[in-house]
């Protein structure tokens, strides 16, 4: 496990945008759709639950299966106000892609979510989702937003895990191993960014 985390940490690199140090008393909000909710995972095996065990802090699972970015944008302010997190993990957009919704609107919705967090002084870690194509690769709009707002970005992880049959419970969701790998990659990124 320690060797896997070290490898993931090296993959994340150490020169990207930094996050404030959080430590074990932190409250993290994991916000998104079914990949955050944990569809396909066993009880307590969603990535926020496994991340909580890794960072030894509170990770709130605010994932809603089937949610589009427009729906996420409509609810994020209330969720941020209710939970008052120290960090937002934003994994949203997969349903927009699956439904063929407009990518410029997806980008605008994600930007609105980032700004909702910013106005509340909540730092953001952005997680990219892949475009619908033969070779799954993250949509460039995630990197564009990360660059624009100076956010740490988990760019390839979701795409890579969705490309690995052994990590999936179906065509678009992870199994226990996939969610564990996602949690480890998120934690490694948080460590590389200075949060832990």
QUIMORA-V920178 format. One record per run of one state. SS is the DSSP state (~ for helix, > for strand, _ for the rest). FROM is the first residue (numbers start at 1). LEN is the number of residues. Records with the same first field share a line. If there is no record, write none. Layout:
# QUIMORA-V920178
SS = FROM-LEN  FROM-LEN
This chain:
# QUIMORA-V920178
_ = 1-1  13-14  33-1  38-9  56-2  64-5  84-3  92-2  99-4  119-4  128-2  131-7  139-1  150-2  155-2  163-2  169-5  175-1  193-4
~ = 2-11  34-4  47-9  69-15  94-5  103-16  140-10  157-6  165-3  176-17
> = 27-6  58-6  87-5  123-5  130-1  138-1  152-3  168-1  174-1
